[in-house]
């Protein structure tokens, strides 16, 4: 079932995340390539400056995305398309929420860990349907957030693009 899509999914996410932003309405604070200052500090295990965040490159953040998100969602074990939908969701809303959403779609125990039970259930499903349902549930979650009025247009567009790309990735 391995998709082998790590590099493709990473490239798609980096494109979606864009460059440096520091919107005062965004609780994430200073962010570059989707990596917040807090997340980068946790990863490198020391305090960093705003200039350090501004200087991040895709090569800098690739190991973080691999370890903190892709590996945590078992990306290499998910079918093509589902891997991207869950990965992108995990980056924006957390690994636990993305994993539990996938598990709710699969109607398995929602423990936040994509393991054997989730993977077994996934084998019996159509990956396009799963990716679509994950994206629908993601959008519903985002619409429930108090920051939807500020960021909803961009979030909605991103989820629609992720859904379409995931659909196209399914072999």
N, C-alpha and C positions, 0 to 999 in steps of 0.2 A: 504494500500500500504506500510505501515511501514515495513522496513526490519529488524529492531532490530539488526543491524550489527555493532553498534558503536565499541564494544570491538574488534571484529575480524578485522575491518578496521584499527583501531588504531594499532593493533599488526602488521598488514601487512606493514603499513607505517613506523613504527619504524624499522622493519627489513630492509626495503628499504633504510631508511635514514642512518643507520649505526651509528658509533661512532664519535668521535671528529675529525674534519678537520679544517684546516686553510690554504687553498690554496690561494696564492697571486693573482691568476687569477680569483678567485670567488668573485664577488662584495658583497656577503653576509658576508664575513669575518669569524671570529671564529664561528664555528657551531658544535653542538653536538646533536645527535638524530634528526637532521633536524631543530633544533632551533638555530637561530642566536643570537649572543650577543645582538644586537639591539632589536630583538623581545622579548627576555627574559627580558630585562630591561623594555620594555614597559609593559610587563605582571606583573612583580613584583613591578613596579613603583619606582625603584631605580637603580643606577649604580651597575654593577657587574664586577667581575674580570674574566680574562681568566680561572683561576683555578675554579671559580664558574661554568663556562660553561663546563669545562672538567668534573666536578663532577655531572652533570645532570644525572638523571636516568629516565627510562620510567615513573615511578610513579610521578616524579617531573613535567614532561612536559604534562602528560595526561590531566590535567585541562585546560592547555593552548590550546592544540589541540581541545579539546571539545568545548570550548567557542569561540576561534578565527577562527576555520575552520569548524568543523562538524556542529555546530549549525547555523553558518552563511550560509551554503549551504543547510540547511534544511535536513541534512543527514537522520534523523529519518523518513522523509516523502518520501524519494526516494526509488525506488525499489532496491532490492538486485542486486549488480553488478554496477548499475548506481551510487549508493551511493559511492562505492569505487573509481570508475573512476573519479568522480567529486571531491571527498575529496582529493585524491592524487594530482590531478591537482591543486587544490586550495592551497595546501601547497607549491608547487614548484613555482607557477606562480601567486598566488593571488586569493582571493575569487571572486573578481569582474570579472576577466578574465575567471575563470572556470565557473561561473554562466552564463556569457554572451555566452560562447561557448555552454553550454548546451541549452540555449535559442535559439541560432542560429540553432542548430540541430533540435529543436522542432518547429522552424519557428514562434516564438512568439516575442513580444517586448523585446529587449535586454537591460533591465534596470539594470542588475547585481543583482537582488533580486529574488531568487527562491520562488515565492509565488503562489497564487491560479491559475493564468493563466498558469504558467509553469507546475504546478502539474496536472492541467486538461489536458493539451496537452500531457503530459507524459503518462497519463493513456491510451491514444489511440495508443501508440507506443509499439513496441517490445523492451523490455529493453536490449536485446543483441545487437540489431541494434543501439540503442542509445549509449550504452557504447562504441561500436566500433567506431562510428562516433565522439564521444567526444575524444577518444584516437587518432584518425586520425588527427583531428583538432589540438589537443595538440602537436602532433609530428610536424605538419607543422609550428606551432608557434615557437617551440623550434629551428627548422631548420633555421628560419629566424633571430635568435639572433646572434650577433657578437661573442659570446662565444661558438657557436656550434662546431667550430674546436677544442676547448679544451675539452669540456664536452660532445659532441654529442654522442660519443660511449656509454657512461654510460646512458645518457638520453634516447637514442633510445632503449637500452636494457630494461630500466625501464618501458618505455611506453608500449613496447611489453609485458612485464610481467604483468603489470597492466591490459592491455587489455585481456590477456588470463585468468587471475584470475577473472576479472569482468565477462567475458563470462561464466566461470565455476560457478560463484556465482548465476547466474540467475536461478531461480527455474523453 
